[in-house]
Amino acid sequence: MFIDEVVIKVIAGAGGDGCTAFRREKYIEMGGPYGGNGGHGASIKFVVDTGLHTLIDLHYKKLIKGEKGENGLGKNMHGKGMDDVIIKVPQGTVIKDMDTDLIIADMKNPHDEVIVAKGGRGGRGNTAFKTQSNPCPTFSENGEPGETKVLKIELKLLADVGLVGLPSVGKSTFLSKVSHAKPKIADYHFTTLSPNLGVCQTKDGRSFVMADLPGLIEGASEGLGLGHKFLRHIERCKVIAHIIDMSGIEGRNPYDDFVTINKELEDFSPKLIKKPMLVIANKMDIEESKKNLEEFKKKVDCEVLEISAIKSIGIDEVLTRLADIIDKTSDEPLYDDTEYLSHVLYKFEKTKPYTIEKIDDYYIIRGEELERLFKMTKFNSEEGMLRFAKKLRTMGIDDELEKMGAKEGDIVKILDFDFEYRK
């Protein structure tokens, strides 16, 4: 089964909790804090495996979770960090963050790997908070939560040449003649149900990869037929080879076929229509083809080569010409820098790491940094609560609440927890 698109949820492991412990040994006075740190949680890492050619393994995994780091223990024993969860994907896989609609990684190289969700760091034990002014802290931290993301995983095949055309124009026959690929060939439409790859070699020893894509029809870019599922695979191709049935035996006009396919390519992505294109006039062994070709050339301004795929006529000339175009065409990035999550430009001015919204009698505080601090705070010790309150004051939240008219006893909400406001 050829699967080239899946949506999955990944949850990296949380860090282990820090430990609150004290040294109590017979001949050691004032032993002090003795709690170890928690271990880091498992990250989710995607790695290219050149032996894979489909996303079928991920198709059955709707949720991928990393393990939580081990908690710290007494005697300053740190918790064990968890190994990353390795997910193998085919070369050419694109990973997109569904929340931001930005690209996390385009894994087009054989040894690419990327961490898509980072595991949380371990919480610090009370030993880590020891200072001259506080030699015996009585609090520690919870582990940091791991990142949670919803990802769209797409496979975009790596091929130098993409064969496009309406159904039954001879794309699969042509690929079978120029490579060792064995696509299904039959005398009905939509014989090809998934892309086929073949390695082609010219007489002078040059080689390149060709992809035979399922037949496009009018409206493919909007979801009609099978072609809409596979148009993405043309995006990586250096050259588009447009195969046209020049005989017209299907009752279609060759020029109309050419216009139809080009419109679908442009509607799917304007970049596609700008790629180098070679028109391959197929079925030239049929009597009507010569006359149709003359009329076709009068209407188009692009290079046209004649072949008969079924009789292997003109095949070598087409391969040589395709290799020449590939040699002259440089690789272009599939995405602009602005489409990558890692290249998003942030403003330099200082912005508040939180927002406060008043709804009825509640003051609701939100913010990634604040919520992380909240989750890592242990509220079972007075010292831990005081530290959290001090952090809020340092962030300016107390002053902001006062400006908004908060009074003693008003309810302040962080996540699912309610607090009373105190000056």
KEBA-134667 format. One line per 2 residues: number of its first residue (from 1); their letters; for each residue x, y, z of C-alpha. Coordinates in steps of 0.001 Angstrom, whole numbers. Example, Ala and Ser with C-alpha at 12.3 -4.5 7.8 and 13.67 -1.06 7.14 Angstrom:
<lumdos>
1 = AS = 12300 -4500 7800; 13670 -1060 7140
</lumdos>
This chain:
<lumdos>
1 = MF = 0 0 0; 1391 3400 -1001
3 = ID = 747 5961 1765; 2213 9429 1229
5 = EV = 337 11586 3776; -485 11085 7446
7 = VI = -1405 13251 10440; -79 12210 13835
9 = KV = 206 13624 17348; 3552 13486 19147
11 = IA = 4086 14008 22875; 7644 14179 24105
13 = GA = 8418 12789 27555; 8278 15067 30575
15 = GG = 11336 15508 32735; 11575 13578 35991
17 = DG = 10724 15375 39224; 13435 16729 41469
19 = CT = 13709 15298 44972; 13436 17086 48307
21 = AF = 15667 15197 50746; 18087 15917 53574
23 = RR = 21290 14287 54711; 20834 12524 58036
25 = EK = 23917 10616 59148; 25048 9946 62688
27 = YI = 28386 11777 62711; 27594 14494 60148
29 = EM = 26099 17621 61708; 23905 19927 59683
31 = GG = 23842 17505 56744; 21830 19873 54602
33 = PY = 19893 19283 51374; 20474 15952 49645
35 = GG = 17856 15700 46832; 18900 14808 43282
37 = NG = 17659 16180 39958; 15186 14406 37690
39 = GH = 16272 12953 34338; 15306 14519 31014
41 = GA = 12318 13186 29083; 12535 11420 25723
43 = SI = 12450 13613 22621; 10721 12518 19391
45 = KF = 13244 12334 16554; 12614 11669 12860
47 = VV = 15420 9992 10905; 15680 9262 7163
49 = DT = 15807 5588 6197; 16668 5203 2503
51 = GL = 15156 1716 2528; 11651 3069 3091
53 = HT = 9435 4278 237; 6068 4860 1914
55 = LI = 4609 6222 5156; 2592 3079 5828
57 = DL = 4292 2517 9222; 3070 5909 10463
59 = HY = -380 5356 8968; -1247 3093 11910
61 = KK = 337 5308 14604; -1997 8144 15518
63 = LI = -111 8953 18731; 3608 8720 19524
65 = KG = 4708 9330 23128; 8116 9622 24716
67 = EK = 8934 8234 28164; 9090 10440 31249
69 = GE = 12520 10894 32832; 13147 9126 36099
71 = NG = 12646 11127 39302; 15589 12256 41382
73 = LG = 16270 10438 44649; 17869 11128 47990
75 = KN = 21648 11030 48483; 21945 13412 45485
77 = MH = 21077 10616 43056; 19924 12017 39741
79 = GK = 17173 10333 37740; 17977 8573 34467
81 = GM = 17323 10485 31250; 15275 8699 28596
83 = DD = 16545 7823 25115; 14954 9597 22154
85 = VI = 12095 7906 20321; 13389 7287 16777
87 = IK = 10855 7400 13936; 12176 6284 10536
89 = VP = 10752 7942 7418; 11555 7793 3681
91 = QG = 13892 10247 2014; 11852 13183 727
93 = TV = 9573 13436 3780; 8255 16881 4726
95 = IK = 7134 17528 8323; 4693 20369 8993
97 = DM = 3399 21752 12297; -391 21807 11971
99 = DT = -829 24550 14593; 1414 27079 12843
101 = DL = 1201 25654 9281; 4998 26017 9064
103 = II = 7568 23490 7906; 9634 21848 10652
105 = AD = 11900 19930 8264; 12297 18940 4618
107 = MK = 14196 15664 4877; 15609 15395 1363
109 = NP = 19117 14134 2219; 20027 10503 3055
111 = HD = 21256 11194 6610; 18837 13925 7703
113 = EV = 17419 13812 11213; 15393 16291 13224
115 = IV = 13878 16526 16705; 10223 17423 16184
117 = AK = 9227 17485 19878; 11767 18134 22603
119 = GG = 11627 16234 25868; 11297 18224 29075
121 = RG = 14310 18862 31287; 14429 17228 34672
123 = GR = 13261 19168 37692; 15967 20308 40076
125 = GN = 16293 18717 43492; 16561 20875 46608
127 = TA = 20377 20554 46563; 20441 22665 43392
129 = FK = 18737 25586 45178; 21272 25768 47988
131 = TQ = 22754 29262 48369; 24597 31221 51046
133 = SN = 21405 33011 52000; 19358 29796 51941
135 = PC = 21668 26900 52898; 18831 24422 53432
137 = PT = 16026 24856 50867; 12934 22779 51504
139 = FS = 11574 22692 47953; 12340 21142 44578
141 = EN = 10893 21278 41060; 8609 19084 39022
143 = GE = 9937 17972 35659; 9343 20210 32660
145 = PG = 6502 18995 30382; 7556 17638 27004
147 = ET = 6464 19366 23816; 3173 18313 22238
149 = KV = 2569 18794 18515; 182 17708 15801
151 = LK = 2183 16982 12658; 1306 16541 9016
153 = IE = 3784 14161 7392; 3997 14243 3584
155 = LK = 6172 12183 1277; 7300 14041 -1852
157 = LL = 9211 11674 -4091; 12767 12471 -5151
159 = AD = 12859 12268 -8940; 14643 14269 -11636
161 = VG = 11858 13918 -14201; 8114 13798 -13592
163 = LV = 5868 12286 -16271; 2517 14050 -16499
165 = GL = -414 13670 -18825; -4024 12630 -19088
167 = PS = -4979 8971 -18558; -3940 6429 -21223
169 = VG = -1440 8649 -23050; 1345 6086 -22559
171 = KS = 3251 7260 -19472; 3560 3794 -17928
173 = TF = 4520 2234 -21261; 7217 4857 -21744
175 = LS = 8621 4288 -18227; 8703 526 -18776
177 = KV = 10717 1045 -21990; 13329 3389 -20508
179 = SH = 13866 1653 -17136; 13469 -1638 -15311
181 = AK = 10292 -400 -13608; 7265 -2658 -14051
183 = PK = 4189 -398 -13852; 781 -1870 -14528
185 = IA = -209 -1347 -18175; -3732 -1880 -19514
187 = DY = -6127 -391 -22071; -8323 1490 -19580
189 = HF = -8050 4757 -17672; -6426 5094 -14239
191 = TT = -4391 1887 -14565; -1699 3557 -12438
193 = LS = -2947 3986 -8870; 324 5135 -7247
195 = PN = 3555 6737 -8464; 6185 4493 -10047
197 = LG = 9899 5265 -9985; 12450 4106 -12528
199 = VC = 16167 4733 -13040; 16897 5708 -16652
201 = QT = 20283 5612 -18414; 21341 7340 -21622
203 = KD = 23659 5871 -24234; 26515 8077 -22998
205 = GR = 26246 6665 -19458; 24303 9412 -17678
207 = SF = 21493 8329 -15383; 18522 9971 -13668
209 = VM = 15338 9040 -11814; 11950 9299 -13512
211 = AD = 8537 9238 -11793; 5384 8098 -13566
213 = LP = 2499 9845 -11847; -1143 8713 -12006
215 = GL = -3147 10310 -14802; -4385 13831 -14175
217 = IE = -7785 15059 -15287; -9421 18457 -15415
219 = GA = -10068 19569 -11832; -7274 17435 -10342
221 = SE = -5885 20402 -8372; -9301 20706 -6695
223 = GL = -9494 17031 -5751; -10985 15329 -8803
225 = GL = -9687 11983 -10044; -6506 10440 -8648
227 = GH = -3996 13080 -9698; -4706 15448 -6798
229 = KF = -3211 12900 -4410; 79 12825 -6282
231 = LR = 602 16333 -7655; 2864 16978 -4661
233 = HI = 5391 14506 -6062; 6036 16736 -9095
235 = ER = 7239 19579 -6861; 10718 18098 -6399
237 = CK = 11248 17222 -10081; 13756 19284 -12039
239 = VI = 12025 18655 -15361; 8421 17981 -16303
241 = AH = 7977 15582 -19224; 4509 16134 -20652
243 = II = 3406 13081 -22623; 622 13724 -25121
245 = DM = -1370 11237 -27176; -851 12893 -30554
247 = SG = -3099 10398 -32371; -6320 11682 -30831
249 = IE = -7801 8172 -30839; -9446 8888 -27459
251 = GR = -11500 11622 -29155; -9529 14445 -27510
253 = NP = -7598 17272 -29138; -3850 17075 -28265
255 = YD = -3567 20832 -27750; -6574 20853 -25410
257 = DF = -4886 18076 -23400; -1748 20200 -23144
259 = VT = -3687 23266 -21936; -5710 21221 -19428
261 = IN = -2681 19672 -17733; -759 22956 -17604
263 = KE = -3722 24649 -15945; -3908 21941 -13283
265 = LE = -173 22256 -12602; -422 26033 -12257
267 = DF = -3513 25858 -10048; -1753 23412 -7721
269 = SP = 1448 25484 -7500; 2604 28396 -9708
271 = KL = 6160 27089 -9280; 5352 23983 -11331
273 = IK = 4545 25831 -14540; 7934 27604 -14359
275 = KP = 9908 24350 -14370; 11674 23253 -17585
277 = ML = 9220 21250 -19687; 9687 18835 -22554
279 = VI = 6655 17776 -24590; 6783 14145 -25728
281 = AN = 4452 13435 -28648; 3524 9770 -28242
283 = KM = 1797 7272 -30567; 3455 8771 -33645
285 = DI = 3146 5390 -35365; -575 6073 -35886
287 = EE = -1576 7711 -39168; -3397 10767 -37756
289 = SK = -513 11729 -35479; 1603 13590 -38102
291 = KN = -1233 15910 -39053; -2143 16568 -35417
293 = LE = 1493 17278 -34560; 1739 19977 -37264
295 = EF = -1311 21743 -35856; -4 21323 -32305
297 = KK = 3382 22918 -33049; 1687 25986 -34499
299 = KV = 9 26664 -31132; 2798 25986 -28628
301 = DC = 6156 27583 -27944; 8097 24712 -26409
303 = EV = 10313 21823 -27448; 8502 18771 -28819
305 = LE = 10046 15333 -29444; 8331 12480 -31295
307 = IS = 8166 8902 -30028; 6226 5686 -30238
309 = AI = 6556 4137 -26800; 4927 850 -27810
311 = KS = 7428 380 -30702; 10433 1937 -28858
313 = IG = 10893 4628 -31525; 12635 7879 -30489
315 = ID = 13253 6712 -26908; 17022 7280 -26861
317 = EV = 16724 10832 -28231; 14238 11750 -25486
319 = LT = 16452 10328 -22724; 19490 12220 -24005
321 = RL = 17546 15475 -24209; 16124 15027 -20704
323 = AD = 19630 14371 -19344; 20884 17567 -21046
325 = II = 18109 19639 -19436; 18762 18095 -16027
327 = DK = 22481 18917 -16278; 21653 22569 -16922
329 = TS = 19007 22831 -14210; 20142 23635 -10684
331 = DE = 18412 22405 -7543; 15961 24896 -6101
333 = PL = 14663 24776 -2518; 11149 23429 -2264
335 = YD = 10166 26014 372; 11077 29621 1112
337 = DT = 12795 30485 4397; 9608 32164 5607
339 = EY = 7796 28815 5435; 10125 27159 7958
341 = LS = 9334 27134 11662; 13022 27673 12527
343 = HV = 13280 30764 10280; 10338 32708 11706
345 = LY = 11587 36205 12546; 10542 37517 15919
347 = KF = 10325 41176 16858; 13215 42518 18859
349 = EK = 11177 44681 21216; 10434 43251 24639
351 = TK = 7016 41641 24741; 5155 40351 27772
353 = PY = 5416 36568 28188; 1793 36445 29372
355 = TI = -1695 37815 28769; -4348 38652 31368
357 = EK = -8035 38573 30486; -10895 39505 32807
359 = ID = -14035 37395 32385; -16792 38075 34913
361 = DY = -15074 37845 38335; -12074 35896 37053
363 = YI = -8655 37108 35964; -7349 34477 33541
365 = IR = -3582 34470 32991; -2105 32695 29973
367 = GE = 1405 32351 28624; 3731 29506 27667
369 = EL = 6536 30583 30014; 4147 31163 32914
371 = ER = 2354 27832 32429; 5671 25979 32278
373 = LF = 6739 27621 35563; 3395 26665 37118
375 = KM = 3670 23013 36080; 7221 22767 37430
377 = TK = 6350 24245 40835; 5621 21935 43760
379 = FN = 2984 23611 45914; 3349 21166 48786
381 = SE = 5928 23375 50515; 5579 26972 51663
383 = EG = 8999 27826 50251; 7963 26515 46820
385 = ML = 4816 28665 46825; 6771 31754 47889
387 = RF = 9253 31181 45064; 6377 30944 42546
389 = AK = 4822 34175 43916; 8175 35937 43653
391 = KL = 8515 34839 40021; 5074 36311 39261
393 = RT = 6090 39631 40793; 9329 39627 38817
395 = MG = 7387 39057 35587; 5187 42055 36418
397 = ID = 1967 40108 36809; 1120 41567 40243
399 = DE = 1479 45134 38941; -604 44311 35862
401 = LE = -3415 42851 37971; -3408 45936 40185
403 = KM = -3678 48203 37127; -6660 46159 35934
405 = GA = -8417 46793 39266; -7886 43454 41019
407 = KE = -8839 43507 44684; -8112 41321 47698
409 = GD = -9964 38029 47377; -10514 38199 43590
411 = IV = -10013 34915 41769; -6950 34518 39526
413 = KI = -6993 31489 37212; -3927 29743 35756
415 = LD = -4741 26676 33664; -7352 24756 35703
417 = FD = -6346 26157 39098; -7859 29088 41009
419 = FE = -5951 31391 43381; -7044 34288 45574
421 = YR = -5382 37587 44796; -3354 39008 47702
423 = K = -1406 42262 47710
</lumdos>
